[in-house]
Amino acid sequence: MSNALVLFMKAPRPGTVKTRLTARVSPGAAAALYRAFILDTLHIAQGIAGASLYVAWAPEDGLADLRSALGDPDVKWTGQRGGHLGERLSNAFAEFLQNEWDKTVVLGGDSPLLPRAYVEEAFESLDRHDVVLGPAEDGGYYLIGMRRGVKVACRCARLFESIHWGTGRVFRQTRAAIRASGLTCHELPAWHDVDRPADLDRVAREIRALRAGGDLSTGRCTESALAAAGRGGIPA
């Protein structure tokens, strides 16, 4: 059974990532925080047994910046192709399904404290379901996965059409598209992205709770970036 875990990530350039955080921090600080988020996401992904790890980069000229930001990890690289998120996801799944991966899971880089067990559950659920979705509390989703099969391959693109990307309707519309396509779906527990200033406070509280519970590694880069932002130590 061949499994691919694909991390959708952007080059952490000021003014292009986590722009809603700039209501509280500078564009440079927002970019540094995003770099911390994707480093912690990479750490989560590296602990998933039995999965080949890919990083799908954006924008088109962002590969060198992203490799540098991640410390040039031992992963395979693939470019995101498409004008909007739906096209990029559709193209990614088409590529991996055509290359005969049995299970492909795509994970975003906005949830640095995501429990690793959720990603493991995603792969396990694809033994029984065509699609797996991880709903985000803001109405989007933090994870989507599919298994190989003629039915899935033929209907894959439909899951990304007529979706109002960037709105609170994304998860609901995607779930409806899955049902309309006659595919089965497993839903993971809901989780949260880090997009708004209030999300930073929430993540800081969750990190403190993790440390109090003896977890000294989850979200370590995010913890350091939050501390630097609080001290004004991240350059604009």
C-alpha positions as CSV (number, residue, x, y, z in Angstrom):
1,M,0.0,0.0,0.0
2,S,1.6,3.3,-1.1
3,N,0.7,6.4,0.7
4,A,1.6,10.0,-0.2
5,L,1.4,12.9,2.2
6,V,1.5,16.2,0.4
7,L,2.1,19.5,2.3
8,F,0.6,22.5,0.5
9,M,2.9,25.4,1.5
10,K,3.9,28.9,0.3
11,A,7.2,30.7,0.4
12,P,7.1,32.7,3.6
13,R,7.5,36.2,2.0
14,P,6.4,39.3,3.9
15,G,3.1,40.7,2.5
16,T,2.1,37.5,0.9
17,V,1.3,35.1,3.8
18,K,-0.8,35.5,6.9
19,T,-1.8,39.0,5.9
20,R,-4.7,39.1,8.3
21,L,-2.3,38.8,11.2
22,T,-0.8,42.2,10.2
23,A,-3.6,43.8,12.2
24,R,-1.4,43.0,15.2
25,V,2.1,42.3,13.9
26,S,4.3,43.6,11.0
27,P,4.3,41.8,7.6
28,G,7.8,40.5,8.5
29,A,6.5,39.1,11.8
30,A,3.5,37.5,10.0
31,A,5.9,35.8,7.5
32,A,8.1,34.6,10.4
33,L,5.1,33.2,12.2
34,Y,4.0,31.4,9.0
35,R,7.5,30.0,8.6
36,A,7.2,28.6,12.2
37,F,3.8,27.1,11.4
38,I,5.1,25.2,8.3
39,L,8.1,24.0,10.2
40,D,5.9,22.6,12.9
41,T,3.6,21.1,10.3
42,L,6.6,19.5,8.6
43,H,7.6,18.0,12.0
44,I,4.1,16.5,12.4
45,A,4.3,15.1,8.9
46,Q,7.7,13.5,9.3
47,G,6.3,11.4,12.1
48,I,3.7,9.7,9.9
49,A,4.8,6.1,9.3
50,G,4.5,4.6,5.9
51,A,3.9,7.8,4.0
52,S,6.1,9.3,1.3
53,L,6.4,13.0,2.1
54,Y,6.0,15.7,-0.6
55,V,6.0,19.5,-0.3
56,A,3.9,21.3,-2.9
57,W,5.2,24.8,-3.3
58,A,3.8,28.1,-4.3
59,P,4.2,30.6,-5.9
60,E,5.9,29.4,-9.1
61,D,9.2,31.1,-8.2
62,G,9.0,30.2,-4.5
63,L,10.9,26.9,-4.4
64,A,14.3,28.2,-3.3
65,D,12.8,30.4,-0.6
66,L,10.6,27.6,0.7
67,R,13.5,25.0,0.7
68,S,15.6,27.5,2.7
69,A,12.8,28.3,5.1
70,L,12.3,24.6,5.8
71,G,16.0,23.8,6.2
72,D,16.2,21.9,2.9
73,P,14.4,18.8,4.3
74,D,14.6,15.3,2.9
75,V,11.3,15.4,1.0
76,K,10.1,15.3,-2.6
77,W,9.1,18.5,-4.2
78,T,6.2,19.3,-6.6
79,G,4.9,22.7,-7.8
80,Q,1.3,23.8,-7.2
81,R,-0.4,24.3,-10.6
82,G,-3.5,26.4,-11.0
83,G,-4.9,29.9,-10.7
84,H,-6.8,29.3,-7.4
85,L,-6.8,26.8,-4.6
86,G,-9.4,24.6,-6.2
87,E,-7.4,24.2,-9.4
88,R,-4.2,23.5,-7.5
89,L,-5.8,20.8,-5.4
90,S,-7.5,19.2,-8.4
91,N,-4.3,19.2,-10.3
92,A,-2.4,17.7,-7.4
93,F,-4.8,14.9,-6.9
94,A,-5.0,14.2,-10.6
95,E,-1.2,13.8,-10.7
96,F,-1.0,11.5,-7.7
97,L,-3.9,9.4,-8.7
98,Q,-2.5,9.0,-12.2
99,N,0.8,8.0,-10.6
100,E,-1.1,5.2,-8.8
101,W,-0.6,6.1,-5.2
102,D,-3.1,4.1,-3.3
103,K,-3.8,6.9,-0.8
104,T,-3.0,10.6,-1.1
105,V,-3.6,13.1,1.7
106,V,-3.1,16.8,1.3
107,L,-2.4,18.9,4.4
108,G,-2.2,22.7,4.7
109,G,0.4,24.5,6.8
110,D,-1.9,26.6,8.9
111,S,-2.5,24.2,11.9
112,P,0.9,23.9,13.6
113,L,-0.5,22.0,16.7
114,L,-2.7,19.5,14.7
115,P,-2.6,16.2,16.5
116,R,-0.6,13.7,14.5
117,A,-3.3,11.1,15.2
118,Y,-5.7,13.0,12.9
119,V,-3.4,12.5,10.0
120,E,-2.9,8.9,10.9
121,E,-6.7,8.5,11.1
122,A,-7.0,10.1,7.6
123,F,-4.9,7.4,6.0
124,E,-6.6,4.6,7.9
125,S,-10.1,5.8,6.9
126,L,-9.2,5.6,3.2
127,D,-9.3,1.8,3.6
128,R,-13.0,2.1,3.9
129,H,-13.9,5.5,2.2
130,D,-13.2,7.2,-1.0
131,V,-12.5,10.6,0.5
132,V,-11.5,12.0,3.9
133,L,-12.0,15.6,5.1
134,G,-10.7,17.5,8.1
135,P,-13.1,20.3,8.8
136,A,-11.7,23.6,10.0
137,E,-13.6,25.7,12.5
138,D,-13.7,28.6,10.1
139,G,-15.8,26.7,7.6
140,G,-12.9,25.5,5.4
141,Y,-10.9,22.3,5.8
142,Y,-7.4,21.6,7.0
143,L,-7.0,18.2,5.2
144,I,-8.4,16.3,2.3
145,G,-7.4,12.9,1.1
146,M,-8.5,10.4,-1.6
147,R,-7.9,6.8,-2.4
148,R,-7.0,5.4,-5.8
149,G,-9.9,4.0,-7.8
150,V,-11.6,4.5,-11.2
151,K,-14.7,6.0,-9.5
152,V,-12.6,8.5,-7.6
153,A,-10.4,9.4,-10.5
154,C,-13.3,10.1,-12.7
155,R,-15.1,12.3,-10.2
156,C,-12.1,14.0,-8.5
157,A,-12.3,17.3,-10.3
158,R,-15.9,17.8,-9.3
159,L,-15.0,18.1,-5.7
160,F,-13.2,21.4,-6.4
161,E,-15.6,23.0,-8.9
162,S,-18.1,25.7,-7.9
163,I,-16.6,26.1,-4.4
164,H,-16.5,29.6,-2.9
165,W,-12.8,29.4,-1.9
166,G,-11.8,31.6,1.1
167,T,-15.3,31.7,2.6
168,G,-17.0,29.9,5.4
169,R,-18.9,27.7,2.9
170,V,-15.9,25.7,1.6
171,F,-16.4,22.6,3.8
172,R,-20.1,22.5,3.4
173,Q,-20.0,22.9,-0.3
174,T,-17.2,20.3,-0.6
175,R,-19.2,17.8,1.5
176,A,-22.2,18.3,-0.8
177,A,-20.0,17.8,-3.9
178,I,-18.7,14.5,-2.5
179,R,-22.2,13.3,-1.9
180,A,-23.4,14.4,-5.3
181,S,-20.5,12.5,-6.9
182,G,-21.6,9.3,-5.2
183,L,-18.4,9.0,-3.2
184,T,-18.1,8.0,0.5
185,C,-16.5,10.3,3.0
186,H,-15.0,10.1,6.4
187,E,-14.9,13.3,8.5
188,L,-12.1,13.9,11.0
189,P,-12.5,15.9,14.1
190,A,-12.7,19.7,13.6
191,W,-9.6,21.7,14.1
192,H,-8.6,25.4,13.8
193,D,-6.3,27.3,11.5
194,V,-4.2,30.3,12.6
195,D,-5.4,33.2,10.4
196,R,-6.5,36.1,12.7
197,P,-4.9,37.9,15.6
198,A,-7.2,36.2,18.1
199,D,-5.9,32.8,16.8
200,L,-2.4,33.7,18.1
201,D,-3.8,34.0,21.6
202,R,-5.5,30.7,21.3
203,V,-2.4,28.9,20.0
204,A,-0.3,30.5,22.8
205,R,-2.7,29.1,25.4
206,E,-2.7,25.7,23.8
207,I,1.1,25.6,23.8
208,R,1.2,26.4,27.5
209,A,-1.3,23.6,28.1
210,L,0.9,21.2,26.1
211,R,4.0,22.1,28.0
212,A,2.1,21.8,31.3
213,G,1.1,18.3,30.2
214,G,4.7,17.3,29.5
215,D,4.7,17.8,25.7
216,L,7.9,19.7,25.0
217,S,8.1,19.3,21.3
218,T,4.8,20.0,19.6
219,G,4.6,23.6,18.2
220,R,8.2,24.4,19.3
221,C,8.9,26.7,16.4
222,T,5.6,28.4,16.8
223,E,6.3,29.0,20.5
224,S,9.6,30.6,19.7
225,A,8.1,32.8,16.9
226,L,5.2,33.9,19.2
227,A,7.8,34.9,21.9
228,A,9.9,36.8,19.3
229,A,6.8,38.6,18.0
230,G,5.8,39.6,21.5
231,R,9.2,41.1,22.2
232,G,9.2,42.9,18.8
233,G,12.1,40.7,17.9
234,I,10.9,39.7,14.4
235,P,12.0,42.3,11.9
236,A,9.5,44.0,9.7
